[in-house]
Amino acid sequence: MKEIVLNNRKNGMLVLILILILYILATIGTIFGGMELDRGGSPLLLIIGIVVLSIGWLPLCGLKVLKPQEALVLTLFGKYIGTLKDNGFYYVNPFCASVNPAAKTRLSQSGDVKHSSAASPDIAAAVSYENTGKKISLKIMTLSNNRQKINDCLGNPIEIGIAVTWRIVDTAKAVFNVDNYKEFLSLQCDSALRNIVRLYPYDVAQGVDTTGDGIADEGSLRGSSEIVAARIRDEIQERVNEAGIEIVEARITYLAYAPEIAAVMLQRQQASAVIDARKMIVDGAVGMVEMALERLNENEVITLDEERKAAMVSNLLVVLCGNHDAQPIVNTGTLY
């Protein structure tokens, strides 16, 4: 289906003025035609006036007003004749019907939600209202999908939510190629999100290839959110091209482990942090001990045999790596 743009029919004001003039003339004709014949009345003029007043309202059905960033898809007896996209006052065939299969669809997205809600996306969707108009919005809109529970590439269940900004670029495809372009977009967002998330681990993991080139990398949902969002956008765009929709941007709005494993994963992260901290402390302590021994040998402050060096190294490591402050013991006698 190819879009046909009708921008040469901005003559609504002229038609409206002509209809008003016609109604005025018909009213005058009816009045004069209804006079008695002996006073100059005309039955023909009376009949014409009545007919015009009876059916003269039909051309008013062809008057269409569009605001900026609005479109109207028109069909005539089931045949697509074109789309009004530019703002203005139009006049079209009064028998034309406007089509918008998603006019009454309610989703948790801009344009469908009447009031903002600070609770959950489900509540925000519940306060949405039905837009009974047939006009199609060409503005950039935001679709906020509900959180989904998906397994990452390691099998860990996570909860993730995305916000997709989109707009319609081809009204004919949006109306005629899919049954309901809003529901179609929402379903494709869910499918694309699952396909991309299952390729990444939540945190950086060894031996995981997230790009498909056969080489392990450090990609993760938490650390590579920009890359993941870009891949989700491209995946959705590929799926909705036939619906005449352009995906402007996709962003991750929520990311966390599923509640059933959140506590275990928190302990794992804490243990990993403790190990890393201990490793840093030990590396620093060994460096300080080496420096102390070198300085003692360089300045010839004291000469220590191997046994005394081992005792000194042991004492320094205990002091430097301990969790608590050292309690010094003063030796008033000899070492032996």
C-alpha angles and dihedrals in degrees: 000000000000121000117241114199117208108202099145097075102078093128098109095119092052092050091047092053091048091050091050091050090048091052091050092050091046091051092050091046091051092051095049093039091054094059118109114275092241088058095052101272122157122212091199092054089048093052093047091049093051093048092050092048090049100050101019091097093068095083088056088070089067094061112105128181120199127189123209114293094018131118137191122205111209131201128183114208090335097315121114109237103170150296130267107217109155122078116256147086111298137185119205137162105305090224092060116114125209118227129207114149092185096053094109098034113121119206135157093261141104112283093031101058115078100190130026118242128203092203123072133322088252091060091045089055092048093061093051119120136220115257103209095185122104096219118117118222116230093189124114106267133188125229114198108194120205119258114277131204108228133166115238123220090280093052096253113142113236135175117230136172131189137196116214123196113205145157139192116255100168114040095186093057092044093053104035107025096057132032096234118001095200095053090041091055093047093051093047090051090055093048095046091048092055093047094053100038093055089062094061136060119228091240131019110290132184121250096018121134110202098167099053095236094116094250122111114240140176098253117141140161093245098042101035101042094139093053092045091050091050091051091048090051092050091047092051092045091054090053099047100044090101090056094058092244127140118207107216099182143341123207134182108238100175133024127168143129115272113265094249093064102023094098093048093048090049090055089048091052091047091050091049090050092050091050092050091048092049091049091053091048093050092047091051093046093051090050092051092049092050090049092049093052092047093050092049092051094045095051093037089226092150136356114227128188122220094268093052091046090053091050091048093049090049093050093047093049091050091051096044098041099039123113093223134047114276120254106219119219116208113218110209094181134051129296091246 
